[in-house]
Structures are given as C-alpha cells and as structure tokens.
Amino acid sequence: MKRLFAVLVFACAAAQASDAIGVLTRVTGRVSILREGRTAALPAKGYELLFAGDRLSTAANSEAGFIFCAGAESGRILPLSEIRFDAGAVVLMEGKITDQQKIAACRLPQGLGLADASRQQAGGLRLRGPRLVLKAPRSTAVATSRPMFTWNALDGADDYQVTVLDREGRTVFETASASAELSYPPSAPPLEWAQTYRWRVAARSRGVVVKEASAHFQVLFREQAEMISQQAGEMRAVLSRQPRDATTRLLLAFLYDSNGMIDEAIEAYSPLSSVGWVKARILQLKEGR
C-alpha cells in the first residue's frame, strides 16, 4: 500500500507482558522465530502472534510481513535479516526492514499466553431456536445516520413492527416490514450523530405480537464516521485488487474493532476465522455484547 493510513483517535492500549504485541501477516520461504526464554528457533507461520522478546530471522529468498501493535506500525522483513520485537519497539539487528508505515490501532485478543496463542479456539455459535434475535446493529457503533436493521425471520410471523427510540425513550421512527430486514428510509429524518438509540422489533401474527426483542446502538461522531468511511474505502479498494493482502485485511478489521463497530469488525475478521487467535477475538466481540 502506497498511502499511509492515519492513526485512529482510539490508540492501542499498552500491552501487558503476557499479551500479544503483534502478528505476522505473510511468510514466504524459510523464516524462523525464537521465543524469549527458548533455546531453539521454530519455523514461523502466517498470522502467528508475536510477543515481547521474539526474534525473527529470514533466510535467503525469504520474507515476512508484520503488524506491530505496540508501535502502531507495519512492515516487511527482507531476506537475510533478523529483528527483535521489544515491548515498545521493533529492533533491527541485521539486514533490512522495508514498507514501514503507521497503521490503525490493533485489537488482538487479550490474555492469550505464549503456550496457547496458536491453538486458542473459539466456542461454537449459540443456537437461536425460536427466539427473535436482532442481528445488527446490536451493542455496536455505526458510521451512518441511516443504518440497516436485520433480525432472524420467525415461522408464522406475518410482519414485523420496527421502532427506533432515542435515549429518552421517544419514538423517532416506526414502520412495518414484511421481511427480516429494513433499511432506514431516506424519507425519514436522519438519526443524530453522536447519539445512542434503541430499536425494537415485534413479530406479529394476525395482528397479535408473538415475539419481541430490542437492542441498542450508537451513531458515531460525524467526523469520526467520515474518517472511518474514507479509510475503509481505501482498504477495500486495495483488497479488491489484492484479495490476499493479509496486512490490509487485518487493518480493516482493526479499524472497525478500534472504533466499536462490532458488526463490521466481525465481518472483516471472518475470512481469517480459521486462525486461532482471530477466532478468539471474534468470540470476545460476540460475548462482549
């Protein structure tokens, strides 16, 4: 990526000693990693978490890309190079690092020790059963004043009454929908920036409410929403040309995650859900609702 992505207003929290401080995004050729306190190096793998004290070495014709959360930067380690990841800096010991740039804040799963970092697994999805479940937006932030509302369809429901209320409990919008989704219409007054709302869906059968559920969400500040939209657009444009660009894909997920856009963050992480720590982060986001 040629253009630097601006650092978000939400900065990375300082990593605890036992927490991951970065992640490898791409490994080609023979790349080894020596963990602090270990005497033997192991082959490095893509998407592997990095901890303070890790040393990375690249052989001839070998490279490795990385995201260093503690320093809010990314880069590429060239062949015949060795670097050390300290708690607050990337230390070049031999060779060369290229393509260094500032990045958005990271959101790696916390509490993953070195022993279980590569095998951390997320639990399965909870079965919804016959309940009415509001899918999105739910306990999240949105970067638009006209969000899309989605929920699960119920057998036997004729339609759904959708109501949006402000923080004082006043109805700002209400309508009926025959399907399990509704786009906030352009004919309705836009929701206010930097405000919290609650929305409610009542499933009806023959005019009688049979199931009801509600959730809340927050509309971001307008300037923040515009910044996110611009950066996300740039990253998605890169991914459309280079769909295997692991750095950009993770940065997109971090962008949404750092700004509290849980629905978008889960969606952005999902293509990498086979990676253990990514599964763990998705589970953390879902359980935090």
C-alpha positions as CSV (number, residue, x, y, z in Angstrom):
1,M,0.0,0.0,0.0
2,K,1.5,3.3,-1.0
3,R,-0.7,5.6,1.1
4,L,-0.3,5.8,4.8
5,F,-3.4,5.1,6.8
6,A,-3.8,7.6,9.6
7,V,-3.7,6.6,13.2
8,L,-7.1,6.4,14.7
9,V,-8.3,8.5,17.6
10,F,-8.6,5.3,19.6
11,A,-4.9,4.4,20.3
12,C,-3.7,0.9,21.2
13,A,-3.7,0.2,24.9
14,A,-0.3,-0.7,26.3
15,A,0.2,-4.5,26.0
16,Q,0.7,-6.5,29.2
17,A,3.7,-8.7,29.4
18,S,1.7,-11.8,28.7
19,D,-0.3,-10.3,25.8
20,A,0.5,-10.4,22.1
21,I,2.1,-7.2,20.8
22,G,1.8,-8.0,17.1
23,V,1.1,-10.6,14.3
24,L,2.9,-11.9,11.3
25,T,0.8,-11.3,8.1
26,R,2.8,-13.1,5.5
27,V,5.6,-15.6,5.5
28,T,7.5,-16.7,2.3
29,G,10.4,-19.0,2.2
30,R,12.3,-20.0,5.4
31,V,11.5,-17.8,8.3
32,S,12.2,-18.8,11.9
33,I,11.1,-17.4,15.2
34,L,12.9,-17.7,18.5
35,R,10.8,-17.1,21.5
36,E,12.2,-15.4,24.6
37,G,13.4,-17.9,27.1
38,R,13.7,-20.7,24.4
39,T,16.9,-22.1,23.1
40,A,15.7,-23.4,19.7
41,A,14.0,-21.5,16.9
42,L,10.9,-22.8,15.2
43,P,9.5,-22.2,11.7
44,A,7.3,-19.1,11.6
45,K,3.8,-19.2,10.2
46,G,1.5,-16.6,8.7
47,Y,-0.9,-14.9,11.2
48,E,1.2,-16.1,14.1
49,L,1.0,-13.9,17.2
50,L,4.2,-12.0,18.3
51,F,5.2,-11.5,21.9
52,A,7.8,-9.2,23.6
53,G,11.3,-10.7,23.1
54,D,10.5,-12.7,19.9
55,R,13.3,-12.8,17.4
56,L,12.5,-13.3,13.7
57,S,15.1,-14.4,11.1
58,T,14.7,-14.7,7.3
59,A,16.9,-16.9,5.1
60,A,17.9,-16.1,1.5
61,N,14.9,-15.5,-0.8
62,S,12.7,-15.3,2.3
63,E,10.5,-12.5,3.7
64,A,8.0,-11.9,6.4
65,G,5.4,-9.2,6.8
66,F,4.3,-8.0,10.3
67,I,1.9,-5.7,12.2
68,F,3.4,-4.3,15.4
69,C,0.6,-3.2,17.5
70,A,2.6,-1.7,20.3
71,G,4.2,0.8,17.9
72,A,1.1,1.1,15.6
73,E,3.2,0.2,12.5
74,S,3.6,-2.5,9.9
75,G,6.5,-3.5,7.7
76,R,8.2,-6.2,5.7
77,I,11.4,-8.0,6.7
78,L,13.7,-8.6,3.7
79,P,15.9,-11.7,3.1
80,L,18.9,-12.4,5.4
81,S,17.5,-10.2,8.1
82,E,16.9,-10.5,11.9
83,I,14.8,-8.4,14.1
84,R,13.6,-8.4,17.7
85,F,10.2,-7.3,18.9
86,D,10.6,-5.5,22.2
87,A,7.6,-4.3,24.2
88,G,7.7,-0.9,22.7
89,A,9.9,-1.1,19.5
90,V,11.0,-3.2,16.6
91,V,14.8,-3.6,16.8
92,L,16.7,-4.3,13.6
93,M,19.6,-6.5,14.4
94,E,20.7,-7.4,10.9
95,G,19.5,-6.8,7.3
96,K,16.7,-4.5,6.4
97,I,13.0,-3.7,7.0
98,T,11.0,-2.0,4.3
99,D,7.5,-0.8,3.6
100,Q,7.2,0.6,7.1
101,Q,4.1,2.7,7.8
102,K,1.8,3.9,10.5
103,I,-1.3,1.9,10.9
104,A,-4.7,1.9,12.7
105,A,-4.9,0.7,16.3
106,C,-4.8,-3.1,16.8
107,R,-7.2,-5.2,18.7
108,L,-5.6,-8.5,19.5
109,P,-7.3,-10.9,22.0
110,Q,-6.0,-10.3,25.5
111,G,-5.0,-12.9,28.0
112,L,-3.5,-15.4,25.4
113,G,-0.3,-16.8,26.9
114,L,2.5,-17.9,24.7
115,A,1.7,-21.6,25.2
116,D,-1.9,-21.3,23.8
117,A,-1.5,-18.5,21.4
118,S,-1.5,-20.7,18.3
119,R,-4.2,-23.1,19.4
120,Q,-6.8,-20.8,21.0
121,Q,-10.2,-21.8,19.7
122,A,-13.5,-20.0,19.9
123,G,-16.6,-21.7,21.0
124,G,-19.5,-22.5,18.7
125,L,-22.3,-20.2,17.9
126,R,-25.3,-20.3,20.2
127,L,-28.4,-21.8,18.8
128,R,-31.1,-19.2,18.3
129,G,-34.0,-21.6,18.4
130,P,-37.4,-20.0,18.1
131,R,-36.3,-16.7,19.7
132,L,-36.5,-13.4,17.9
133,V,-32.8,-12.3,17.6
134,L,-31.8,-8.8,16.5
135,K,-28.6,-9.2,14.4
136,A,-27.5,-5.7,13.5
137,P,-26.9,-3.1,14.8
138,R,-26.6,-4.6,18.2
139,S,-24.5,-3.2,21.1
140,T,-22.3,-1.6,18.5
141,A,-21.4,1.7,16.9
142,V,-22.4,2.7,13.3
143,A,-20.9,5.2,11.0
144,T,-24.1,6.2,9.3
145,S,-27.2,8.1,10.2
146,R,-29.4,5.7,8.2
147,P,-28.4,2.2,9.3
148,M,-29.6,-1.2,8.0
149,F,-31.6,-3.3,10.6
150,T,-31.6,-7.0,10.4
151,W,-33.0,-9.8,12.5
152,N,-33.9,-13.5,12.2
153,A,-37.2,-14.5,10.5
154,L,-39.8,-16.4,12.5
155,D,-42.0,-19.1,11.1
156,G,-45.6,-18.0,11.3
157,A,-44.9,-14.2,11.6
158,D,-46.9,-12.2,9.1
159,D,-44.9,-9.0,9.6
160,Y,-42.6,-7.1,12.0
161,Q,-43.2,-3.8,13.7
162,V,-39.9,-1.9,13.8
163,T,-39.5,1.0,16.3
164,V,-36.5,3.3,16.8
165,L,-36.3,5.3,20.1
166,D,-33.9,7.9,21.3
167,R,-32.2,7.9,24.7
168,E,-35.2,9.5,26.3
169,G,-37.4,6.7,25.0
170,R,-39.2,8.8,22.5
171,T,-40.1,7.2,19.2
172,V,-38.2,8.7,16.3
173,F,-39.2,6.2,13.6
174,E,-41.7,3.4,13.3
175,T,-42.9,1.2,10.4
176,A,-43.8,-2.4,9.5
177,S,-41.7,-4.7,7.5
178,A,-42.7,-8.0,5.7
179,S,-39.1,-9.2,5.7
180,A,-36.4,-9.7,8.3
181,E,-34.5,-6.5,7.4
182,L,-35.2,-2.9,7.0
183,S,-33.1,0.0,5.6
184,Y,-33.6,3.3,7.4
185,P,-35.5,5.1,4.7
186,P,-34.4,8.4,3.1
187,S,-37.9,9.8,3.7
188,A,-37.4,9.7,7.5
189,P,-35.4,12.3,9.4
190,P,-31.8,11.1,9.7
191,L,-30.6,9.9,13.1
192,E,-28.4,12.3,15.0
193,W,-24.6,11.9,15.1
194,A,-23.0,11.0,18.4
195,Q,-26.3,9.8,19.9
196,T,-27.4,6.4,21.3
197,Y,-30.6,4.7,20.1
198,R,-32.6,1.7,21.0
199,W,-34.6,-0.3,18.4
200,R,-37.3,-2.8,18.9
201,V,-38.8,-5.4,16.7
202,A,-42.2,-7.0,17.4
203,A,-43.1,-10.1,15.4
204,R,-46.8,-10.2,14.7
205,S,-49.2,-13.0,13.6
206,R,-52.7,-11.9,12.6
207,G,-52.1,-8.6,14.2
208,V,-51.0,-10.1,17.5
209,V,-47.5,-9.6,18.9
210,V,-46.0,-13.1,19.3
211,K,-42.3,-12.3,19.9
212,E,-40.4,-9.1,20.8
213,A,-36.8,-8.1,21.1
214,S,-34.7,-4.9,21.5
215,A,-31.1,-3.7,21.2
216,H,-29.2,-0.5,21.4
217,F,-26.5,1.1,19.1
218,Q,-24.6,4.4,18.9
219,V,-24.2,6.7,16.0
220,L,-20.6,7.9,15.9
221,F,-19.5,11.5,15.6
222,R,-19.8,12.7,12.1
223,E,-16.1,13.5,11.6
224,Q,-15.2,10.1,13.0
225,A,-17.7,8.3,10.8
226,E,-16.3,10.2,7.7
227,M,-12.7,9.2,8.6
228,I,-13.7,5.6,9.0
229,S,-15.6,5.5,5.7
230,Q,-12.6,7.0,3.9
231,Q,-10.1,4.7,5.3
232,A,-12.3,1.6,4.9
233,G,-12.9,2.6,1.3
234,E,-9.2,2.8,0.6
235,M,-8.5,-0.6,2.3
236,R,-11.4,-2.3,0.4
237,A,-10.0,-0.9,-2.8
238,V,-6.7,-2.5,-2.1
239,L,-8.4,-5.8,-1.3
240,S,-10.4,-5.7,-4.5
241,R,-7.0,-5.7,-6.4
242,Q,-5.1,-7.8,-3.9
243,P,-7.6,-10.1,-2.1
244,R,-4.7,-12.0,-0.4
245,D,-3.2,-8.9,1.2
246,A,-3.2,-10.1,4.8
247,T,-1.9,-6.8,6.2
248,T,-4.7,-4.8,4.7
249,R,-7.4,-7.3,5.7
250,L,-6.3,-7.2,9.3
251,L,-6.0,-3.4,9.3
252,L,-9.6,-3.2,8.0
253,A,-10.7,-5.4,10.9
254,F,-8.7,-3.4,13.4
255,L,-10.2,-0.2,12.0
256,Y,-13.7,-1.3,12.8
257,D,-12.8,-3.0,16.0
258,S,-11.0,0.0,17.4
259,N,-13.9,2.2,16.8
260,G,-16.5,0.0,18.3
261,M,-18.1,-1.1,15.1
262,I,-18.6,-4.7,16.2
263,D,-20.8,-6.0,13.3
264,E,-18.3,-4.7,10.7
265,A,-15.3,-6.0,12.7
266,I,-16.7,-9.5,12.9
267,E,-17.4,-9.5,9.2
268,A,-13.9,-8.2,8.4
269,Y,-12.3,-10.8,10.7
270,S,-14.4,-13.7,9.4
271,P,-12.4,-14.6,6.3
272,L,-9.5,-15.3,8.7
273,S,-11.6,-17.2,11.2
274,S,-9.6,-20.4,10.7
275,V,-6.7,-18.7,12.5
276,G,-6.9,-19.5,16.2
277,W,-6.4,-16.0,17.7
278,V,-8.8,-14.5,15.2
279,K,-11.5,-17.0,16.3
280,A,-10.7,-15.9,19.9
281,R,-11.2,-12.2,19.0
282,I,-14.5,-12.9,17.2
283,L,-15.7,-14.8,20.3
284,Q,-14.6,-11.9,22.6
285,L,-16.6,-9.5,20.4
286,K,-19.7,-11.7,20.4
287,E,-19.5,-12.4,24.2
288,G,-19.0,-8.7,25.0
289,R,-22.4,-7.7,23.7
